[in-house]
Amino acid sequence: MILRGIAASDGIGLGRAVCVREESLDYSAVTYSGKDSEKARLQEGIERFNQRTSAMAAEIRERVGQKESEILTGQVSMLADPFMLSQMHEAIDGGACAEAAVDSICTMYADMFAAVEDELMRQRATDVRDIRSRLLSILLGVTGTDLSALPAGTILVAHDLTPSMTVGLNKENVAGIITETGGRTSHSAILARALQLPAVLSISKALELIQDGDGLIVDGGEGVAVLSPDARTRSEYLAK
């Protein structure tokens, strides 16, 4: 099966799929503990987010480059916006737990940025969604996906390739990247090119069509992926 997307990072990779699916961030069981307590939980979560993000930025700066690390330091700056924080506090004053405040305000900002025509502004929507998911994970005590021990020949399949996912990633074991979103100028594309990994982005419903262990070919120059290629197709791409 031929899957078409956006050619984001040149090269050809052959391997087997490892699908990265988002952890559940359901906070419906969290009870409101009062505005002072919820604001303290939020502040503690933000401080832990900033510490982790700064450490990740330092690692990416060393392993990948300064430009790529600035994606993460930019997230710290966004979360330091006093207006965004005041809106989260207002939500808590209205009876929302810290998780609900983060979810509602981050979603509002992400939707606002996503509606703008400018591509750079739309990337801020990606940043805010990453902030939302990682801050919710901290508040809920959810451990993120560890990509440090991927088997050799991995084709990484994800909704989006975020900077936090690349921390600890052994690129020697990754043959290619497929995402459901992103374009030529997106964070995913910038990171894939910096890591020198073939990547095809914006393949619709990739995580529905592809299962762990499926054979895959990624052609980052043509913007196509081949799902479960036959022997002849594999031979053709191996020759390339």
N, C-alpha and C positions, 0 to 999 in steps of 0.2 A: 504494500500500500504506500502510495506517495503522499506525503504530508507537506503542504506548502506554507511557507512563512516568509519572514524577512531575513535577507542575507545580512548578518550582523558582524561576523568575524570569519575571515577566510580560512580555508583548510578543509580536509576531509577526515572524519573520524568514524571508525567502525568499532562496535562493542555491544554491550548489553545494558538495558535500561535500569537505572536506579531512580525511582520516583520519590520526590520529596513532597510529602503532603502535609498541609498545615495542621499543627496540633489544635485540639479543641480549646477554645478560649471562652467557653461558656461560663458566665459569672452569675447565672440566675439563682444559684444557691447562696450567693454572698448576701449577708444581711447588713443593713445600714446600722452603723454603730455610733452615730452622732457626728455632727459636722466637724468638731475638733479632732476626733479620732480619725475620721476619714481623710481630713486634710493632712494629718500627720502621716498616715499610710501613703498618701499620694506623694508627699515630700520625700519620704524614705525611698519610695519606688523611683522617683526622678533622680535622686542622688545615686542610687545603685545603677540606674540606666547610664548616667553620665560617666561613672567610673568604668563600667564595662565598655562603653562606646569609645572612650578615650584610649583604653588599653587596646581595643580592636583597631582603632585608627593608627596607633603606633606600630602595631604588627603589620598592617597593610602597607604603611609607609615604607617599612623595611623590606617586605617581601614583594610588593607590587610597584608602589610608587607614590610620590607626594600627591599628585592629582587625584588618584583614586582614594587616598586616605581623607581628602578634603570632603568627600561625600559624607563620611561619618562625622567629621568635626562640624560640618554644616547642620547635621541633625541635632547635635548638642546645642548649637546656637538657636535653632528653631524652637526647641523645647524651653529655652531660656526666655523666650518672648513673654514679657509680663502680661500682655493682653490675653494670650492663649491661657496662661496660668490663671489669670483672674476669671476667665470664663469657666474653667474647670472648678474653681472655688465656688462660683455662683451656682453651678450645677449641684455641687455638694450641699450648699446652703438650701437648695430646693428639695433635698431629700435623696439625692443620688449617691450611691457608694462610689468609692474612688474609681473602680473599674468602669462603671457606667459613665462617669464624668469623662474619663479618658476616651472611651469608645465614642461617645456622642460628639465631643468637641473635635477630636481628630478626624472623625468621619466627615464632619461639617467642613473642615478645612480642606481635606482631601478632595471632596466633591467640588468645592469652590475652585481649587487649582486645576482639577481635571477638566473643568468646563472652559478654561481659557485656551485660545488658539495657539499662543506662543508655546513652542516645544519645551523651552527651558522652564517655564512656569509649570507645565504639566509634569515635569520631573519632580517638582516639589510635592505633587500629589503622591508619587511613589515614596518619597521620603517620609511624608506624614503617615502613610499606611504602614511603613516599616517601624516608625516610632510607636504607632498604636499597638501593633502586634507584639513588639518586644517589651513595651512597658506593661501591657496586659499580662504577658508571660511572667514578668517579674512579680507583679501584684498577686497573681494566682499561683506562683511557685511552679510553673510549668517549665520543664527542661526542654530547650530547643534541640533540633536535629543536629547530631554530631556527624560532620562530613569528613572527619580526619582519618577515618579508616575505610574509605571506599576501596573496593577491589579493583585491580588493574583492568583497564578496558571499559571503565564506566562511562555510559552516556547519561549525564545528569539531566533529569526531567523535572521541571518545577514550574509553578505559576509565574514566578519571577526570580531572578538571581539578584539577591540583595548583597550589599557589602558584608553584612554580618555572616552570611553563608560562606563567604570565601575565606574567612579566618580559619586557619588550620587546614584548609583544603590542600591536599597533596595533588598538585596538578599533573604530576607524572602518572597518576592512576586514572585521570579523566581524559577520555578520548573526544568528548564533545558535549555541547550543552544545547538543550531545547527548553524554551519557555513558552508560556501561553500569552505573554504580554511583552511590551517593549518594542522599541524601534532602533534605527541606526544610531541615534544620539542618546539613547536611554542609558541609565546606569548599568543595566545588564550588558549592553553592547560594549560600553567602555571597559567594564571589568573583564569581559571575555577576551577582548583584543589585548588588554594589558597582560592577561595570563597566557596569551597566544594559544587559545583554544577555539576550535571551530564552533560556531554557534548559529542556530536558526531560531529567531524569536517570533512571537505572535502566531504560533500554531494553535488554532482554535481547538479547545477541548482536548489538548494533548494528554492531560492526566486521566481523561476518560478513555481515550483510545489506546494508550500505552500502559502496560503492566510491568511490574518488576521482572527483570530477566528476559524481556523481549529483545530479540536481536534488532539492532538499529544501525543505520548509516546516516551521518550528518554531513551534508555538503554546505558548508558555510558560505561558499562563494556563490552558489546558485540559489540558496535560500530554500532548500528542500531537505526532507528527511525521508528515509525509506524504512518502513516498519516491516519486520520479518522478511528481510530480503532473501531471495533464493540464491542458490550457489552461483548461478551465472552473473547475477547482479553484483554479488560480493566480489567475484573475480574481476569484473569491470572496474569497480571502485578501487580494489587493491592495486590494479594496474595504474590507475590515475595517481 
